[in-house]
Amino acid sequence: MSGQPELSATGRPRIQVDGAPATRLEADLIRLEARADAAGVASLEAVFLNWGSREEGKPVDFVHFDRTAIDFGKRIGIAFAVTAVPETIFDGLITGIGAAYPELRAPELTLLAEDALTGLRYRRRTRLSDDQTDGSIATRILEDAGLRAAVARDGASHTALWQVNQDELSALRERTGDALIGLRDGVVRVLEPVNANAPPIELTRENDLIRFAVLADLAHQRGAVRVHGWDVAAKEAIHESAGADAVRPEASGGRLGPEVVAEVFPQAAEDLHLEVPATGAEARTLAEAAMRRRARRFVRGVGTTKGTPALRVGSRVNLVDLGPWFAGTYLVTAVTHRFDQVDGYRTEFEAQRADLGDGS
């Protein structure tokens, strides 16, 4: 049909290596899985047929054992064109190369890849941060690694914070808490879940949503989080707390996990003694952050679509036909794009929300 993208009917991916189309890899693709979650470092595993003729009339041999085409450090990109515009679902560097020689089948090539955030694993530092916020420390970590940073959070402020013989990726994750970390369009974005306000993608069982399972669980909910410490300057103890009010601004009007657990288990509270806040304000920030981390996981679901390349970590999905308790808007915290020769293109996602619908 004219005007339709050539891959929209089959859902087969487009593959590029170092910016150039890799048509032979596309033709030989057996299956792939590209995964991203809120902790950063998206990953790819792709398996290809590795037997045939490189050119017409040439002998049959291993096709992809060619360093000019495939090698460690080469950039590989995966895109799907299920609408008029192809969407890139992975862009990273080849970090693993493997092979399989199965019985009664042709040899296979396996490629593993990770996005540019993986380079932070190879950088280990000891350094002191004076009078800086979590956000400013995260920005420095990324920029020192040559990455463009867009850190949309401040977090706690630290009078003195040591990073001791720690790799930069672990240090980044410590400073970003439950913020969403992702590399897109060459920029590492660190985003508070409450600020993930892009228009939601509507999914329903009558269109692209194949399946969805969801659970509201009190196991990790607490009615209050209390942080304790010692203010050296004021020479007095620090006791700060946070409750459901810290979560309400990002909920949609339903019942919050902290509220429900306080009704069922009135003594359900968490006391944190090891965070060593220097001031009451820092302790309050830590308590609110810990409360939000717990509350956001009150309602969690796992779903599968027919293939939705626009779904990514930080997307919001509006699930409209799940009944009054579970319908509504969820934050996507993990996405896996899969392709194989049986089911074609599928997208699996994990999503969460802080409140349960209040329908009777």
C-alpha positions in Angstrom: 0.0 0.0 0.0 1.4 3.4 -0.9 2.2 5.8 2.0 2.7 2.9 4.5 6.1 2.2 6.0 7.7 -0.9 4.5 7.9 -2.6 7.9 4.5 -1.8 9.4 2.9 -5.1 8.2 5.5 -7.5 9.7 6.8 -5.5 12.6 10.4 -6.4 11.7 13.0 -4.1 13.1 15.4 -1.8 11.2 19.0 -2.2 12.3 21.9 0.2 11.9 25.6 -0.4 12.8 27.7 2.8 13.2 24.9 4.8 11.6 24.6 2.7 8.4 21.7 0.3 7.5 22.7 -3.3 8.3 20.4 -5.0 5.8 22.0 -8.4 6.1 21.6 -8.4 9.9 17.9 -7.5 9.4 17.4 -10.4 7.0 19.2 -12.9 9.3 17.6 -11.8 12.6 16.1 -14.7 14.5 15.1 -12.9 17.7 15.9 -9.9 19.9 15.2 -8.4 23.3 15.8 -4.8 24.2 15.2 -3.9 27.9 15.3 -0.6 29.8 14.3 0.2 33.4 14.4 3.1 35.8 17.9 2.4 37.0 19.5 3.2 33.6 21.7 1.2 31.2 19.4 -0.2 28.5 20.5 -3.5 27.1 20.1 -5.6 24.0 20.4 -9.2 23.1 20.0 -10.2 19.5 20.5 -13.5 17.7 21.1 -13.9 14.0 21.5 -16.7 11.5 25.3 -17.0 10.8 25.5 -19.2 7.8 25.1 -18.5 4.1 26.8 -16.8 1.2 28.1 -13.2 1.6 27.6 -12.6 -2.1 25.7 -14.4 -4.8 27.8 -17.2 -6.2 30.2 -17.2 -3.3 30.8 -20.3 -1.1 28.6 -21.0 1.9 30.3 -20.0 5.1 30.0 -18.0 8.3 28.4 -14.7 7.2 28.9 -12.3 10.1 32.4 -13.1 11.4 33.6 -9.8 9.9 35.2 -7.2 12.1 34.6 -4.5 9.5 30.9 -5.0 10.0 30.6 -6.3 13.6 33.0 -5.7 16.5 33.2 -4.6 20.1 32.4 -0.9 20.5 30.5 -0.5 17.3 27.3 1.4 17.7 24.1 -0.6 17.0 20.6 0.9 16.7 17.2 -0.8 16.6 14.0 0.9 15.4 10.5 -0.3 14.6 8.2 1.3 12.1 4.7 0.4 13.2 3.4 3.9 12.2 4.6 6.3 9.5 7.7 7.3 11.6 10.2 4.7 12.8 10.9 4.8 16.6 14.3 3.9 17.9 13.9 1.5 20.9 17.6 0.9 21.5 20.9 2.7 20.7 24.1 1.5 22.3 27.5 -0.1 21.9 28.3 -3.8 21.2 29.8 -5.2 24.4 29.4 -9.0 23.9 29.8 -11.3 20.9 28.8 -15.0 21.1 28.0 -18.0 18.9 25.9 -21.1 19.1 26.2 -24.3 17.0 22.9 -26.1 17.6 22.1 -29.6 16.5 20.3 -29.8 13.2 20.3 -26.0 12.8 22.6 -23.5 11.2 25.1 -21.7 13.4 23.9 -18.5 15.1 25.5 -15.2 16.1 24.6 -13.5 19.4 25.2 -9.8 20.0 25.0 -8.1 23.4 24.9 -4.3 23.6 24.4 -1.6 26.3 23.8 2.1 26.0 26.5 4.7 26.8 25.6 4.8 30.5 27.5 1.5 30.9 30.7 3.4 30.6 30.1 4.7 34.1 30.8 1.2 35.4 34.4 1.5 34.3 35.1 4.8 36.1 35.9 4.4 39.9 36.5 7.4 42.1 37.1 8.6 45.7 36.1 12.2 46.2 34.4 14.6 48.5 31.3 16.7 47.6 31.0 19.9 49.8 27.6 21.7 50.1 26.0 20.1 47.1 22.6 18.6 46.3 22.0 15.1 45.0 21.1 16.7 41.7 24.3 18.7 41.3 26.4 15.6 42.2 24.6 13.5 39.7 25.2 16.2 37.0 28.9 16.3 37.8 29.2 12.5 37.6 27.6 12.5 34.1 29.5 15.5 32.7 32.8 14.2 34.0 32.1 11.1 31.9 31.5 13.3 28.8 27.8 12.7 28.8 25.2 15.5 28.3 23.0 15.7 31.5 19.5 16.9 32.1 18.9 16.3 35.8 15.5 17.5 36.8 15.7 17.0 40.6 17.5 18.5 43.5 17.2 15.9 46.2 18.9 16.3 49.6 21.6 18.8 50.3 24.8 17.5 51.8 27.3 19.4 53.9 30.0 16.8 53.2 29.5 13.6 51.2 32.2 11.1 50.5 32.3 8.7 47.5 34.9 6.1 48.5 36.4 3.8 45.8 33.0 3.5 44.1 32.1 3.2 40.4 30.3 6.2 39.0 27.2 4.2 38.0 26.6 3.1 41.6 27.3 6.6 42.8 24.8 8.0 40.3 22.1 5.6 41.4 22.6 6.5 45.1 22.2 10.2 44.3 19.1 9.8 42.2 17.0 7.6 44.5 13.9 6.5 42.7 14.2 9.0 39.9 14.0 7.7 36.4 17.4 7.5 34.6 17.5 7.1 30.8 19.6 8.0 27.8 17.7 9.4 24.9 18.8 11.5 21.9 22.2 11.7 23.4 21.1 13.2 26.7 21.0 11.4 30.0 17.8 12.4 31.7 17.2 12.1 35.4 13.5 12.7 36.1 11.4 12.6 39.2 8.4 10.3 38.6 6.0 13.1 39.5 7.4 15.2 36.7 6.9 12.5 34.1 4.0 14.4 32.6 4.1 13.5 28.9 0.6 12.8 27.4 -0.4 9.3 28.3 -0.5 6.5 25.8 -4.0 5.0 25.8 -4.1 1.2 25.9 -7.2 -1.0 26.0 -7.9 -4.6 25.6 -9.9 -3.6 22.5 -6.8 -2.3 20.7 -3.1 -3.0 21.4 -3.2 -4.3 25.0 -2.9 -8.1 24.8 -2.7 -8.8 28.5 -2.3 -7.0 31.9 -2.0 -8.3 35.4 -2.0 -6.0 38.4 -1.7 -6.2 42.2 -2.3 -3.7 45.0 -0.2 -4.9 47.9 0.3 -3.6 51.4 3.5 -5.6 52.0 5.8 -2.7 51.4 3.6 0.1 52.5 4.0 2.2 55.7 1.8 4.8 57.3 4.8 7.0 58.1 8.5 7.2 57.6 10.6 8.7 60.3 14.3 9.8 59.9 16.5 10.4 62.9 19.9 12.0 63.3 22.0 14.6 65.1 22.5 18.2 64.2 26.1 18.9 65.1 25.8 22.7 64.7 22.7 23.0 66.9 23.8 20.1 69.2 20.3 18.6 69.2 18.6 15.4 67.9 16.9 15.4 64.6 13.5 13.7 64.2 11.5 14.3 61.0 8.7 12.3 59.5 6.6 12.0 56.3 3.2 10.5 55.7 0.6 10.2 53.0 0.6 14.0 52.4 4.1 13.6 50.7 2.5 11.4 48.0 -1.0 12.9 47.5 0.1 15.6 44.9 1.1 12.9 42.4 -1.9 10.6 42.9 -5.2 10.7 41.0 -7.7 10.9 43.8 -7.9 7.2 44.9 -6.9 5.5 48.1 -3.2 5.7 48.8 -1.1 2.8 50.1 0.0 4.7 53.3 -3.6 5.5 54.1 -4.9 2.0 53.6 -2.0 0.3 55.6 -2.6 2.8 58.5 -6.2 1.7 58.6 -5.3 -2.0 58.6 -2.1 -1.9 60.7 -2.1 1.4 62.7 1.5 0.8 63.9 3.0 0.3 60.5 5.9 2.9 60.4 9.5 2.8 59.3 12.3 4.4 61.3 15.6 5.2 59.5 18.7 5.7 61.6 21.5 5.2 59.2 21.0 8.2 56.8 23.0 10.6 59.0 21.2 13.8 58.0 23.1 17.0 59.0 20.0 19.2 59.4 16.3 18.8 60.0 15.5 19.9 56.4 17.7 17.2 55.0 16.1 14.6 57.3 12.6 15.8 56.1 13.7 15.5 52.5 15.0 12.0 53.1 11.7 11.0 54.9 9.5 12.3 52.1 11.6 10.6 49.4 11.5 7.3 51.3 7.7 7.6 51.7 7.2 8.3 48.0 9.4 5.4 47.0 7.2 3.0 49.0 3.9 4.6 48.1 4.5 4.6 44.3 4.8 0.8 44.4 1.4 0.3 46.0 -0.3 -0.7 42.7 2.0 -2.5 40.2 1.2 -4.2 36.9 2.8 -6.1 34.1 1.4 -5.9 30.6 2.0 -6.9 27.0 1.1 -5.0 23.8 1.1 -5.9 20.1 4.3 -3.8 19.8 4.5 -0.2 20.9 7.9 1.4 20.2 6.7 4.7 21.8 6.6 3.0 25.2 9.7 3.8 27.2 10.7 4.3 30.8 8.9 7.4 32.1 6.0 7.0 29.7 2.5 7.2 31.2 -0.1 4.7 30.0 -3.9 5.2 30.4 -5.5 1.8 30.9 -9.2 2.5 30.3 -11.2 -0.7 30.6 -9.9 -2.4 33.8 -12.8 -1.5 36.1 -13.0 1.3 38.7 -10.3 -0.1 40.9 -7.5 -0.5 38.4 -8.3 1.6 35.4 -6.4 4.9 35.1 -3.0 6.3 34.5 0.2 4.4 35.4 3.9 5.3 35.2 6.0 2.9 33.1 9.1 1.8 35.0 10.5 -0.9 32.7 10.1 -1.8 29.1 11.2 -4.8 27.1 10.8 -4.9 23.3 10.9 -8.4 21.9 10.9 -9.8 18.4 10.9 -13.4 17.2 9.7 -15.3 14.2 6.7 -16.8 16.0 5.0 -13.9 17.7 6.5 -11.0 15.8 6.9 -7.7 17.6 5.7 -7.5 21.2 6.3 -4.9 24.0 6.2 -5.9 27.6 6.0 -3.2 30.3 6.0 -2.8 34.1 3.9 0.1 35.5 3.0 1.4 38.9 0.8 4.0 40.6 0.4 5.2 44.2 -3.4 4.9 44.5 -6.2 2.4 44.1 -9.4 3.5 42.5 -12.2 4.2 45.0 -15.0 2.6 43.1 -17.6 0.7 45.1 
